[in-house]
Every structure is written in C-alpha cells, then in structure tokens.
Amino acid sequence: MSSTTKAANELKIEVLSKEAFAPFGDVIEADNREFFFINNGSTKRFHQLAKADTETFGGNTIISIFEATPLDYPLQIRMLERHPLGSQAFMPLLRHPFLIVVAPFAEKPEPTAIRAFISNGKQGVNYHKGIWHHPVLALNSDDQFLVVDRSGEGDNCDEYFFPESDIRTLSLSSGILPK
C-alpha cells in the first residue's frame, strides 16, 4: 500500500460533540445541559438526554453492563455492525475516555463516510436505530459501560465486513487523545 493510500485510509479522531455526532445519534452528557432539582432540592435531574428506541416487533428495553479490554492499535476497521430494530447506548461507568467509530444509516456502510470520535470519559453515546458502528472500543483495561438496548424477537444485529481495499485504519497518534 502506498503512503498516499495509507494516509487516505487513516481515520481522523474527532472530539465528541452533540453537533458532530447528531447524524448518528445522541451524546449523553450532563455538562452544559439543562436540569431541574428533585428530591427536595438535593439532586439535579438532567432529563431525557437520549431516547431508547426498542419497541419494534415488541422489543423490550434492557440495561446491561459490558466489560471491555482495549484492542491493539493501529486498529484496522474490518467490520461494522448495526442494530436495525433498536437504538443502543453506551455510558462509561469508570469515566475513562473511549473511541467511537460510526457510519451513516445505509444498506451497507460507505468506507469514505466512516468517522471516529473520542469521548471525554463523562460522555456516552446513543446510536440511533440502524446506524453502523464498531463494537465498543475501550482504551483502558477492564473498562465498564452501562448499555441500554433492545431484547426481543427479530434479528437485531447485522454485521458488514469490508473488502481489503475498503479497510480503514484507526491510530492513537492523534494529538487529541487524553494523556
């Protein structure tokens, strides 16, 4: 592979923001969000930061904890998955930054449309139904995520494996990664 092709296939990691992530779903975070007090004023409620969309074919909303370990980098993005019957949310429990790789809703993911983001560790994401994404990309050992997604009838996980010519690379050499 030539250095020009290699550079063209390398994903740039973007800082996760509500605006940049909007085509793919919701950023779940309390910072700079409206809230109201509950429990006699002792608790701030940051209400409805994302909506779980799980009711297709009578699906149920479930809450799980995923424990993930880091992969080796640079990482070749060989596949993406999507959940056509429901949204899927990830919230880091240990406040560690993590990576997010997504592609827009389509019959199959377009390699040139893949984007990569980094959470600041206090941000989670809610992938909208049908959005292509890489499985969870932890940066710390035994990292834990609260996951809200769908359980129920129907096939709710499609995987797409890219041909060799469409594989993208995710490197941790970007200057925006936390120290």
ABEGO torsion letter per residue (X at the ends): XBAAAAAAABBBBBBBBAAAAAAAEBBBBABGBBBBBBGGGABBBBBGABBBBAABGGBBBBBBBBBBBBBBOBBBBABBBBBAABBBBBBBAAGBBBBBBBBBBBABBBAAABBBBBBAGABBBBBBBGBBBBBBBBABBGBBBBBBBBBEBEBABBBBBBBAAABBBBBAABAABBX
